[in-house]
């Protein structure tokens, strides 16, 4: 009987040990946050508030998708925030409220974002510069370009861009639909294509991947390019949300994107992760901000709370050490 009692008590612990928090942790956290908010704050459940959460998540969602490609490859991209800000400024300055200019400028900005990522990838491959140092330098280059072009808000977003960022279809934000489309494409690219398998292999162990015939330089180049492209998409949405080319629009977005990816269980060392869970990490951050705003909590306390959430999830995602024999 004593043995049976001990066995029964140990069963839940065995289940917890088998639970991979790097995969399930973000879903547990997301479910807990939503449940507590829905129960404790009636205004949280209002459709307008829920739609607002989705809209606020879209820019960071786009960036997190691109950042996931980079981190899966064992890299990091600190330039995406300023790349997004540059796209915001140039989009509003070039469009300046003219609807007819929206499509050509949007294409140009997507090419600009992808081009910035391509330059990062090219330099990283040619000069073997650590991606943290390289993209940190690119951050300052882009910041300088923004303030050289404009030191105050310039231009106006066109009506199509504002509709993309703030409009809805049957109550569902259009920008949210756009993120879901990009998310589906990114998920299929990682999980169903040779590129995706090679991306994970390079992040897991670049030398082994090279010996297996994977073109590591090409994979890293494409990962950076996709990250830059996501910054272009994010910049177009953010331009529509702000309505003008605000020079500081992209400040800090790169760190938020990295935090969201880590919250989603993607390993900073590379080789393990999911774009779907990265977007779930974005939702956790957006929900936390929304709840704290509804509770009228100060911005400083909000930053502190987000930090606690990140530290808790990172600790939960640490690999378990084998028990001593």
N, C-alpha and C positions, 0 to 999 in steps of 0.2 A: 504493500500500500504506500509506503514511504517513497519507494522508487517511482511508483505511478504518479504520486503527488509532485515529485521533483520534475518528472518528465513533462507533466501538464504545465507546470510553471515555466519550464524552459522553452516550450513550443513557441509562444509569442516572441521570445527573444531570438529564436532561430529564424523566424520569419523576418524580423527587423534586420538581422545580419545579412539575410539574402536580398533584402530590398536595396536596389541600386539607386541611391539618392541622386546621383548625377543624371539619371533619367527621369525619376519620378518626383524628385524634390520640388521642381518648379511647379508641377501640376498640383501637388499638395499645398504649396504656399499660395498659389493662385486661388484654389478652391476655398482655403481658409479666409483669405482676404475678402473674397466676394461674399462669402457667407456672413462674416462678421459685419460687413458694410450693409448688406441687405437687411440684416436683422436690427442693427443698431441705428441706422440712419435712413429714415423713410425717403428723404430727398435724393438719396443715392439711386433709388429705384426708378426715379422719374425718367421717361424716355429721352427727354432733352439732355439730361445729365449723362446718360449712358452714351448717347451719340457724341457728346462733347469729349468724353473719354477716348472714344475711337479716333476722333479728329486729332486730338492732342497726341495720339500714339503714332500717327502715320509717318511723320518725318523721321522720328527715331526708329520706327519699324523698318523703313527703307534702309537706313544706315546700318542697323543691326544685321540685316540680311547680308549686305555686302561685307561687313566686318567678320561675319561667320566664315565666309570663304577664306579670308586672309588668315584668321586664327586657326582654322582647320589645317591650313598648310604650314603651321608653326611660325607664322609671321605676325605682324601687328601693323596697323595703319593709323597714325595719329593725325594725318592730314585731312581726313574726311570732313571734319567740322568746318575748317576754313574753306575747303573746296565747295561745300554747301553754301557758305556765306558768299563766296565769290559768284556762284551761280545766281543767288538771290539778287545781288547788286546788279550784275550784268543783265539779267532777265528783265528786271523792272526798268533799267535805263534804256535798253534796246526796244522793248515793247512799248513802254510809256503809254499804256492804256489802249493801244491800237489792237483790236481783236485780230485783224488780218496778219499781224506780225507774230502771233502766238506760235503757230506751227513751225515756221522756219527758225525762230529763236529757240524754241524748245529742242529741236533737233541739234542745233548748234551747241546748246548747253549740255546735252547728253554726250555729244562728242568731246566737249571740253572736259567733262567729268571723267570720261573714259580715258582721255588723253593724259590727264594728271596721274591717274592710276598707272597708265602704261609707262610714263616717265619714272615713277617710283619703282616699278618692276624692272625696267631696263637698267636703272642705276644700281639697284640691289644686285642684279645678276652680273653686271660688268665689273663693279668695283668691290663686290663682296662686303658692302656696308651693312652693318646691323640694321634691320628694319626699324627698330625703335629710334635710333639716331637719325637715320635717313628721313623718315617721315616726320620726325620732330623738326628737322631743318626745313622740310617742305611746308610744314605748318606756318613757319615764320615767313617763308617766301610768299606764300599765298596771302597771309595777313598783310604783308607789305604791299602786295599788288592791290588788295582791296582799298587800303587807305591812300595809296597813290592815285587810284582812280576817283575815289570819293571819300571825304571825311564826314559826310552827313548823308541822310537818306536821300535817294535819288529815284526819279521815275515813278511809274505806277504799274501795277499788275493789270493785265487785261481781264475782261469779264470771263473768258473761258478759264483762265488760271484760277480766278476767284471761285468759279463754280466747281472746278476740280477739287479745290481745297476745302470749301465750305458748303457745297451743295449736297443734296441727297437724292436717292431714288427709293421711293416707297419707305421713307424714313431711315434708310441705310446710307451712311455717308459715302459719297463717291470715292473719296480718298481711301477709305477703308477697303472698298472693293478693289481699288488699284493695288493696294498692298497685298491683298489676298491673291490676286492674279500673279504678282511678282513672286510671292512666297511659294505658290504652287510650282511655278517654273523653276525656282531655285532648288526646291526640295527634289524635284524630278532630276534636275541636273546633277545633284550630289549623289542621289541614291540609285539612279537608273542609267547612268552613262559612264563610259570609260574615264572621262575627265574627272568625274566625281570620285570614282574609286582610286584614281591616281592621286587626287588631291589629298584624300585621307591617308594614303600610303606615304606621301611625302611628309605630311605632318607627323605621322607616327614614327618614321625613321627615314630620313632623306637618303642616307647612304645605302640602306637596304633597297629602297625604291630605285635608286640609280643603278644598282647592280642587277635589278630585275628588269632593266630596260626602260624605265620611266624617264622621260625628259624633264628633269626637276626644274631647270631654268624656265621652260615653257609653262609649266604648271604654276610656278610662282608669279610669272609675268601675267598670266590670265587671272590669277586670284586678285592681284593688285588692280588690274583693269576692271574687273567686276566690282570691286570696292569703289573705285572712282565713278563708275557708271551709276551705282546706287546713290552716291553723293549728288550726282546730277539730277536724278529723279527726286531725291529729297529736297534739293534746292528749288525745283519747280513748284513743288507743293508748298514749301515754306514761303515762297514769293507770293503765292496766291493767298496764303493765310495772313501774311503781314500787310499785303497791299502796296508795299513800297520797298525799295532797295535799302534796307537797314544794314550798315556796314558790320555791326556786331551780331548779325543774325545767327552765325554758325558757332559762336564762342561756346566751348564746353561740350558740344554735341559729340565729339569724338570719344570723350571719356564716358558719357552716358551710354553710347553704343557699346563700348567695351564692357561696361558694367552689365548691361542687358544680356550680352552674349555669355558672360561668366555666370550670371544668374540662371541662364538656361542650361547650364551644365557642360558647356563646351570647355574643353581643357585648354588653358593658355599655352601649354606645351605643344598643342596640335594633335591631330590624329583622331579626335573624338568630339562629336558634337552634332547639333541639329539646328537648321534654320527655323524650324517650327518652334522648338523650345526657346530659341533666341527671341522670337516675337512674343512668346509667352512671358519672357523676362521683361520685355518692353511693357507689356500689359500690367505686370506687377508694379513696375515703377510708376506708370501712369495712374494706376488705381491708388497707390500710396499717396501720390501728390494730390489727387482729387479728394481723397478722404481727409487728408490733413487740411486742405483748403476749406472743405465743408465744416470742419471742426474749428476753423479760424486759428490754426496753429501758425506760429511765425515761421518765416522762411528758414531761419537758422535751425530751428528744431526739426524742420522737415529734412534738411540736409543731414543732420545728426541721425535721424530715424532711418533714412535711406542707407546711410553708412552701416548701421547696425544690421539691416536686412542683408546687405551684401556680404558682410563678414560672416553672419550666421550661415548663409547658403554656401559660401566657399568652404567653411569648416565642415559642413555636412557633406560636401562633395569630395573631401580628401579621401584618398585611397586608404582602405583599412589595412592595418598591419596584421600579419598572421599572428595568431595566438602563440605564446611561448609553449614549447612542448614540455 
